[in-house]
Amino acid sequence: MTAGHEPLVSVENLSVEFHTDAGVVKAVDGVSWSISPGETLGIVGESGSGKSVSALALMGLLQKPQAKISGRILFRGRDLLAAGEQELRSLRGKDVSMIFQDPLSALNPVFKVGHQVAEVIQAHEKIGRIPARKRAVELLDEVGIPNPRQRAQEYPHQYSGGMRQRAMIAMALALDPALLLADEPTTALDVTVQAQIMSLLSKLQEERGTAIVLITHDLGVVAGHADRVLVMYAGRVAETAGADAIFHAPRHPYTLGLLTSLARLDRRRTDRLRPIPGQPPSLIRVPPGCAFHPRCAFATDQCHIDVPPLTGGAAHAAACHHQDRVAEARAEVIEV
């Protein structure tokens, strides 16, 4: 994967709040990241960390005024948060596309799959129904769906889970978008199909130069595919670095916890997996100081009071008061 030099997208201090009867949900709290053409950025974290909300904000799919959004999302220099609905509608699908977490819910059950792929093309290009249907069949073939002409005439419920995900990828890539947001693209798929989907995304990226934001809760999924990784916790950035640094030299205890809770296939298991204790906090009542401190083995009184800044530089930064202690601990559990 070859990344360009100029950022395609720059997210700057993005915050998203939802006002509910129970209180204000701080779904995203001051998150910043960027991605260049041809690059893959993995955004990882447990459910409720703000990963998907960030993507929906970029796509302009959050309802206002229920969602209060601040910060900037620059796409080729344009601030998408300041764009009108018409501009966003022309952008979605053509320049920026998204693979949603559940393809069965995202696909319309009453329309044939080929019709839905063709509809994406016709929404943005002046093209007739027959040429659009022909292009839809070609796209289904390109993403590896067997008998694409016949399958284009079938409904989503007639597809397997892996085939529905391939159909979603065909729709997302129909107009050669510059940016693809893949939200848990391998959720609920068995490991063999999971590997096929990730291989397909990598192949299509190499052919088209698409930038991919890969959103997942599983560090294992991004291990062989991401150039850089952003680890999120309770709506904030816990750590960000190149993929190699995240896996071999984590600086945040949450990242270390995610790694030690993974099954390792490259060495003999000598001990039980080490899950992170406790549960992610409610985003209505995020703990003061470091949001991770109730679950952290390194927490001190300072962690209960002061929110740790993201420090360490652009190449590798972490939001932790005790990065040195994490570095000592990681040597005991991670083989470099």
Secondary structure, 3 states (H helix, E strand, C coil): CCCCCCCCEEEEEEEEEEEECCEEEEEEEEEEEEECCCCEEEEECCCCCCHHHHHHHHHCCCCCCCEEEEEEEEECCEEHHHCCHHHHHHHECCCEEEECCCHHHHCCCCCCHHHHHHHHHHHHCCCCHHHHHHHHHHHHHHCCCCCHHHHCCCCHHHCCHHHHHHHHHHHHCCCCCCEEEEECCCCCCCHHHHHHHHHHHHHHHHHHCCEEEEEECCHHHHCCCCCEEEEEECCEEEEEEEHHHHHHCCCCHHHHHHHHCCCCCCCCCCCCCCCCCCCCCCCCCCCCCCCCHHHCCCCCHHHHHCCCCCECCCCEEECCCCHHHHHHHHHHHCCC
